[in-house]
Amino acid sequence: MIGIVIVSHSPKVAEGVKDLADQMSQKRVKVVAAGGVDDQTIGTNAERIYNALLEAYSDDGVLVLLDLGSAVMSAQMAIEMLPEDKQNKVVLSEAPLVEGAIVAAVEASIGNDLAKVNAAAEAASTMRKLP
Amino acid sequence: MISKDAVLAWIRTLADVYHENRQYLTELDSPIGDADHGINMDRGFQKVLEKLPGVEDKDIGSILKTVGMTLVSTVGGAGGPLYGTFFMRAGMAIDAKEELSAEDLVTMFQAALDGVIQRGKAELNDKTMVDAITPAVEALREAVSSGASLSEALSKAAAAAEEGMKATIPMLAKKGRASYLGERSIGHQDPGATSSYLLFKTAYETWGQAN
């Protein structure tokens, strides 16, 4: 089963999105929050993301969901810190953070592979919420 | 030649410079960014100061790589991965050296610039730190290859960085949070180009005098 890493500038947002994803998957999926420079400071931290990648890692791969801006560069750096054989099993998703994480958690929990989970999460950007 | 002590002095002075310019950089970042660049750079370099005593006896490459790794995990904004990459690539380029020649400096700053471009995918005139670093490296290379003294070459690099920084004012931002503002980003000096200018200005002030 794939793992999921949540990257946000805000540690609270990352933890909150993890909570939502955990609730959807009933904790069957490993979801790891990597928000903030540290627990108190807004920003992103490549080392923190790297540690989260290791925690979420299995050979099935890891999907990374991000908010914006430096989250992308920090996540790319974190991936480059991994051993080469693990790097190509980590995918940065274009999906919206909250909706994407919820969809990804559900899709991952039913055993779908990395590409399929990411496609479903990215499709969440066109999901309608108003009738 | 630039000794290891001079490299350490540059890094320590940079920490002071970013501390003194914390407010200024943050003010530049507030109309076109998220008003944190000064705070971020200051936080990162204060952490660097804490880490330096542990690596002072290592070679220059290792020292610069440690600076880079520290910035990556403490700056927080785009400056983290970008300046982190800058110092890490600089360190890798000069590797185990214990002192730097003028040519080493050119190699080092070129590698740092290449890393920043690769990381941030910015091109010239996108209103980023690349607009200050690119002319600085070009001026440095030109001066060194025409046989200028190190002091003269560094002075030219700092002047080129300053010119590049000022040239960002009329530019339309194409990268980062400022790009969300579109036309409204015009008329503001880029904070990243400014922190990059300070880096070259400090190099001249630290290394130029003795050489």
Interface residues (C-beta under 8 A of the other chain):
Chain A: H9 G36 V37 T41 I42 G43 T44 N45 A46 E47 R48 L68 G69 S70 M73 S74 Q76 M77
Chain B: D36 N40 R43 M69 V72 S73 T74 V75 G76 G77 A78 G79 G80 P81 L82 G84 T85 R119 G120 G176 R177
